[in-house]
Amino acid sequence: MDKTVRGAAEMTAAMTILGTIGFFVVISGQAAIDVVFWRCAFGALALFAICAAQGLLRRWISLRQLLLAVLGGIAIVINWAMLFTAYGEASIGIATAVYNTQPFILVGFGALFLGERITATKISWLVIAFAGVLFIVQAKSGANRSDGTDYALGIALALGAAFFWAIAALLTKKLTGTPPQLIALVQVCVGVLMLAPFVGWSELPDTGVAWGALVTLGAIHTGLMYILMYGAVQKLPTYLQGAFSFIYPVVAIVVDYAAFGQELHIVQLLGAGAIILAAAGMTLDWKLVRRKKQPASTL
């Protein structure tokens, strides 16, 4: 099989798996903190086996690398907790769409901390994404729904999750050369240590469905997904990696509708579409306005 085709298949599978994460979070029936803890615990087991099989546990990392990975792990754990809570407040599809504002936050961090330049095109995409968020927020105006959930809180949590994802990504940029599977292992181990004191140990899941969902989140959505995603990254050019990443929010919206009958209103669809389009445009460096070539001067 052609290298690029195989990479495309792996990235498609990874993003499809990621798009179903909200479904397993919901059917687990557990509080967000508990879900994140068990995802980290089962994910640590899966990633430990992966790293051991690949000989990565014998690799020495510096104290600085370990510290950066730990800080990234703290940000990732907060990110997961906020996103999983947002699912129950705003819906899986809406939370995932708003969560995809993360590339814009990362661009802002790049400008503030890495001296990267923000172009007019990036600002234009940011405006479109911001308009998409406003569409989604205005769709329900932050009012509490009859089931006791808070739509505006869900939007805020999804934005907060995107913020902490960008922090983790910024820290990971400083770990170039460190095997990503090893970074992920450190991060989930941090999650286990962080959250163990807050887990409802007296109210553990009592059904096979709940435990099955938690094991799936750790083994499949963390372990297997990392294998597929990092395998694809090694085979695909950067622009294709970005293109395939937008399978994730689309799958999440479809799963939300198919599994829970969550229909998006037209304004919400427009908002979600604007965010996904803007994130794709900025990631893939699409130009909103193409400059006309100046005619060659003649003497």
C-alpha positions in Angstrom: 0.0 0.0 0.0 1.2 3.5 -0.9 2.7 5.3 2.1 0.4 8.3 1.8 -2.7 6.2 1.3 -1.8 4.2 4.4 -1.2 7.4 6.4 -4.5 8.8 5.2 -6.3 5.6 6.3 -4.6 5.8 9.7 -5.4 9.5 10.2 -9.1 8.9 9.1 -9.4 6.1 11.7 -7.8 8.2 14.4 -10.0 11.2 13.9 -13.1 9.0 13.6 -12.3 7.3 16.9 -11.7 10.8 18.4 -15.1 11.9 17.1 -16.9 9.2 19.1 -15.3 10.1 22.4 -18.3 12.1 23.6 -20.6 9.1 23.1 -18.5 6.9 25.5 -18.2 9.8 28.0 -22.0 10.1 28.2 -22.8 6.3 28.3 -20.3 5.8 31.1 -22.7 7.8 33.3 -19.8 9.0 35.4 -18.8 12.5 36.6 -16.3 14.3 34.3 -13.5 14.0 36.9 -14.0 10.3 37.3 -14.1 9.8 33.5 -10.8 11.6 33.1 -9.2 9.6 35.9 -10.2 6.3 34.4 -9.2 7.4 30.9 -5.8 8.3 32.3 -5.5 5.0 34.3 -6.5 2.7 31.4 -4.7 4.9 28.9 -1.5 4.7 31.0 -1.7 0.9 30.9 -2.1 0.9 27.1 0.6 3.5 26.5 3.0 1.7 28.9 2.6 -1.5 26.9 3.1 0.5 23.6 6.2 2.2 24.9 7.6 -1.0 26.3 7.0 -2.8 22.9 8.8 0.0 21.1 11.7 0.1 23.5 10.9 3.7 24.5 11.1 2.9 28.2 14.8 2.5 28.0 15.1 6.0 26.5 16.5 8.7 28.9 14.8 12.1 29.0 16.2 15.1 30.8 14.7 16.7 33.9 13.7 19.7 31.7 11.8 17.4 29.3 10.1 15.6 32.1 9.0 18.9 33.7 7.6 20.2 30.4 5.7 16.9 29.9 4.3 17.1 33.4 3.1 20.7 32.9 1.6 19.7 29.6 -0.1 16.8 31.4 -1.7 19.1 33.9 -3.0 21.3 31.1 -4.3 18.2 29.2 -6.1 16.8 32.3 -7.8 20.2 32.9 -8.7 20.3 29.2 -10.4 16.9 29.3 -12.3 17.6 32.5 -13.7 20.9 31.0 -14.6 19.3 27.7 -16.3 16.3 29.2 -18.3 18.5 31.5 -19.2 20.7 28.5 -20.8 17.7 26.7 -23.4 17.4 29.4 -24.2 21.1 29.4 -24.2 22.1 25.7 -24.3 18.8 23.8 -21.4 16.8 22.2 -21.7 18.4 18.8 -21.8 22.0 20.0 -19.0 21.5 22.6 -16.8 19.9 20.0 -17.4 22.6 17.4 -16.6 25.4 19.9 -13.6 23.4 21.1 -12.2 23.7 17.6 -11.3 27.3 18.3 -8.1 25.9 19.7 -5.9 26.7 16.6 -6.7 30.4 17.0 -5.7 30.4 20.7 -2.5 28.6 19.7 -1.8 31.3 17.1 -2.3 33.9 19.8 0.2 32.1 22.1 2.6 31.8 19.2 2.5 35.6 18.7 2.9 36.3 22.5 5.5 33.8 23.4 7.3 32.6 20.2 7.4 35.9 18.3 5.3 34.5 15.4 3.6 37.0 13.1 -0.2 37.1 12.8 -1.1 37.9 9.2 -4.2 39.6 7.9 -5.5 36.3 6.5 -5.2 34.7 10.0 -7.1 37.6 11.5 -9.8 37.2 8.9 -10.2 33.6 9.7 -10.3 34.5 13.4 -13.1 36.9 12.8 -15.1 34.2 11.0 -14.5 31.7 13.9 -15.6 34.4 16.4 -18.7 35.0 14.4 -19.4 31.3 14.5 -19.1 31.2 18.3 -21.5 34.2 18.6 -24.0 32.4 16.4 -23.8 29.3 18.7 -24.1 31.4 21.9 -27.0 33.4 20.6 -28.8 30.3 19.5 -29.9 29.6 23.1 -28.9 32.9 24.7 -27.4 31.2 27.7 -30.8 30.3 29.2 -31.0 27.2 31.4 -32.8 24.4 29.7 -35.6 22.4 31.2 -33.3 19.4 31.9 -31.3 21.5 34.3 -28.2 22.0 32.1 -26.7 25.4 31.3 -26.0 26.0 27.6 -23.8 29.1 28.2 -21.8 27.2 30.8 -21.2 24.5 28.2 -19.9 27.0 25.7 -17.6 28.6 28.3 -16.2 25.2 29.3 -15.5 24.2 25.7 -13.7 27.5 25.2 -11.7 26.9 28.4 -10.9 23.4 27.2 -9.5 24.8 24.0 -7.4 27.3 26.0 -5.8 24.5 28.0 -5.3 22.4 24.9 -3.3 25.3 23.4 -1.2 25.5 26.5 -0.4 21.8 26.3 0.4 22.2 22.5 2.7 25.2 23.2 4.6 23.1 25.8 4.8 20.2 23.5 6.4 22.4 20.8 9.4 22.6 23.2 9.7 18.8 23.3 10.7 18.3 19.7 12.6 15.0 19.4 10.9 13.4 22.4 8.8 10.4 21.3 5.1 11.5 21.5 4.0 8.2 22.9 6.4 8.8 25.8 5.1 12.3 26.3 1.5 10.9 26.3 2.5 8.3 28.9 3.9 10.9 31.2 0.8 13.1 30.8 -1.7 10.3 31.6 0.3 9.3 34.6 0.2 12.9 35.8 -3.6 12.7 35.4 -3.8 9.6 37.6 -1.8 11.3 40.4 -3.7 14.6 40.0 -7.2 13.1 40.1 -6.9 10.1 42.4 -7.8 12.1 45.6 -11.0 13.4 43.9 -12.4 10.2 42.5 -15.7 9.0 43.9 -14.2 5.7 45.2 -17.4 4.9 47.1 -19.5 5.3 44.0 -17.6 3.2 41.4 -19.5 2.1 38.2 -21.7 -0.9 38.8 -22.5 -1.9 35.3 -20.5 -3.6 32.5 -21.6 -0.8 30.1 -20.0 1.9 32.3 -16.7 -0.1 32.8 -16.7 -1.0 29.1 -17.0 2.7 28.2 -14.2 3.7 30.6 -11.8 1.0 29.3 -12.6 2.0 25.7 -11.7 5.6 26.5 -8.4 4.5 27.8 -7.4 1.7 25.5 -9.0 2.8 22.3 -9.4 6.6 22.5 -6.0 7.1 24.1 -3.7 4.1 23.4 -4.9 3.0 19.9 -5.7 6.5 18.8 -2.1 7.6 19.6 -0.7 4.7 17.6 -2.8 5.6 14.6 -2.3 9.3 14.8 1.4 9.3 15.3 1.8 6.6 12.6 -0.1 8.8 10.2 2.0 11.9 11.2 5.1 10.1 10.1 3.6 9.3 6.6 1.6 12.4 5.7 2.7 15.9 4.7 1.7 18.6 7.2 -1.1 20.1 5.1 -2.8 16.7 4.9 -2.5 16.1 8.6 -4.4 19.4 9.1 -7.0 18.5 6.5 -7.9 15.1 8.1 -8.1 16.6 11.6 -11.4 18.2 10.7 -13.1 14.8 10.4 -13.2 14.9 14.2 -15.9 17.6 14.8 -18.0 16.3 11.8 -18.1 12.8 13.3 -18.9 14.2 16.7 -21.9 16.1 15.4 -23.1 13.0 13.4 -22.7 10.8 16.5 -24.5 13.3 18.7 -27.5 13.2 16.3 -27.4 9.4 15.6 -27.0 8.3 19.3 -28.9 11.0 21.2 -31.1 12.6 18.6 -29.5 15.9 19.2 -30.5 18.1 16.3 -28.7 21.4 15.7 -30.8 24.4 14.8 -29.9 26.2 11.6 -28.1 29.0 13.5 -26.1 26.4 15.5 -25.2 24.6 12.2 -24.1 27.9 10.7 -22.0 28.7 13.7 -20.4 25.2 13.9 -19.7 25.3 10.1 -18.1 28.8 10.4 -15.7 27.6 13.2 -14.7 24.4 11.3 -14.3 26.3 8.0 -12.2 29.0 9.7 -10.0 26.5 11.6 -9.5 24.5 8.4 -8.7 27.7 6.4 -6.1 28.8 8.9 -4.5 25.4 9.4 -4.3 24.8 5.7 -3.3 28.4 4.9 -6.2 29.1 2.6 -6.2 32.7 1.2 -9.4 34.6 1.5 -8.2 37.2 -1.0 -5.7 36.5 -3.7 -3.4 39.3 -4.7 -3.4 40.1 -8.3 -0.1 39.8 -9.9 1.4 43.1 -11.0 2.1 43.2 -14.7 5.8 43.2 -15.5 7.1 46.7 -16.2 8.6 47.3 -19.6 11.3 49.8 -20.4 
